[in-house]
Every structure is written in structure tokens, then in C-alpha cells.
Amino acid sequence: MTAEGGEGMLLGRQTGVVDSYAPQLLYPIPRASGREHIGCTSPLPFYGTDLWHAYEMSWLDGQGKPVVRVGRILVPAGSPNMVESKSFKLYLNSLNNTRFASEEEVIALIRRDIAAVVGTEIGLDLFAVNDKVLAGAAPAGQCLDDLPVTVADTEPSADMLELDSGAGREEQLSSHLLRSLCPVTSQPDWATVWVHYRGAPLKHESLLRYIIAYRRHQEFHEQCVERMFCDLQRRIEPEFLHIQAFYTRRGGLDINPFRSTDPDARPLPRLNRQ
């Protein structure tokens, strides 16, 4: 299995246009390496999925006329691998001038190719570009961004999360101030993060400082969210915990990792910001 940042990864490299179907472009990133860094080993402490939106999907119908769709892809968090985003973009682009007899044929092909890379079955739905299901929403609960906080230049740590006085509580909190860095290119990735929990009460200022601490932190989107989940779980010992990050799109793709203590919980749809 190819390793994170290993030979064959296209991220951070100049690449030419691929104009014919090329499933070999898809690049797997093993999840185990990132999880080892946060002490997250089997059995996993969470369930969830990586929700992707692909805004630049196109192929040709049987008469050579372009078809354009927006894709919604669901990759289970329990899969052995993630798919590297640039390789995914280039793979989708390789379909642009390929003829297909039906949309069902396209769906079956993409599902097969992505499943082969991530190591498990995936979900895929295609939508017309003006479908109402793609409308953005606002995160539920309280936004923390206006809280006055003093921020130190430090790496995120569970020790930054402080507990408030009083009994446990349930609340939904969000921030638009999440920024992390790609571990390969060091380029910034921007996101909104949403947390819903019932457990020991968090001091809101400490959670905001913790989120801001990711500003120079280098990890893939999915790894950042799993780190957040594990740190929050250790501090608040929740009855339940849901966390999702809504990263803005890059290369026509956005990634929205969702992790939860509930195996039946489902990720939220895209936000207005995306």
C-alpha cells in the first residue's frame, strides 16, 4: 500500500491534463498512520463518514453531448484508506470526454473505482446543478466567533479544553475560524467546525482557542476532525458527541468529515459558506 506523501502522490506536483478515463490516478492514503499519532487504535472510538461534494463532474452521453452534475460521495470512516483529493479531482476530470450510455453506468463506474481505492463500498448520488438538495444551510446552535479570547501560537492539545462549573449539559457550538494546513503542500484549508455534545460543560472560550490552534497545524481534513473528536471525548466524557468540519472547496471538491459516538448519526448537508 502506498504511504502518506509517498511516491506516486500527485499532490504538490505539476500535472498535465488527462483526457481519457484513468482510474490509476486515484491515490490511497492509509488512515492508520494518522490515527497512530493521536492514539486512536482499533476499536475506533467513533463512527462516521467523509462527505464529499464534487462540483465539476461531467462526461459525454451516447451522442457526444456533455452532461454536468454535482456529486455527493460518502466514504465510511471505517474504510482502511482515504482518497487523496487532487488524485480524485484528476480522476473525475479524466471522465470529461468519455462517452457513457447512461448516468447509471457512470455511477457504477465511480463507485467501483473509489471503493477499490478506499477498501470498502461508498455512497454516490448525482444531482442537477440547480437541485434544491444542494442549497446551503447555517450550522445550528451558538457561534463562538465573537468571544473575546487571547490566542497563543501553539499546537492544539486536549489540555487546552477547559471545563465550566455546573452540571453536564447539551449544546451545539460552531466556529468559522478553523484553518489547517495541508501536510504535503503547507497550503491553508479553510472550514467551519460544528460540535454537538452532551457531557461535562466546556468553557466556550477554551474551545474557540483550541479551534484557532489548528491555524498552523498540518494534517489532512479527516485527521484534524478525528483529533478534535478524540480530544473532546477525553475532556468531556460525553454521553454523545458529534463533530463535523465543513471545508471550503478546492479544485471543485469540498470535504466534510463527520465523526460521532452514534453509529446511526448522519452528516449534515453543505453550508452557505461552501
ABEGO torsion letter per residue (X at the ends): XBBBGBBGBABGBBBBBBABBBAAABBBBBAAAAAAAAGBBOBBABBEBBBBBBABBBBBBAAGBBBBBBBBBBBBAABABBBBAAAAAAAAAAAAABBBABAAAAAAAAAAAAAAAAGBBBBBBBBBAABAAABBBBBBEBBAAABBBBBBBBBBBAAABBBBBEBBBBBBBBBAABBBBBAAAGBBBBBBBBBBBBEBBBBAAAAAAAAAAAAABBBBAAAAAAAAAAAAAAAAGBABBBBBBBBBBBGGBBBBBBBBABAABBBBBBBAAX
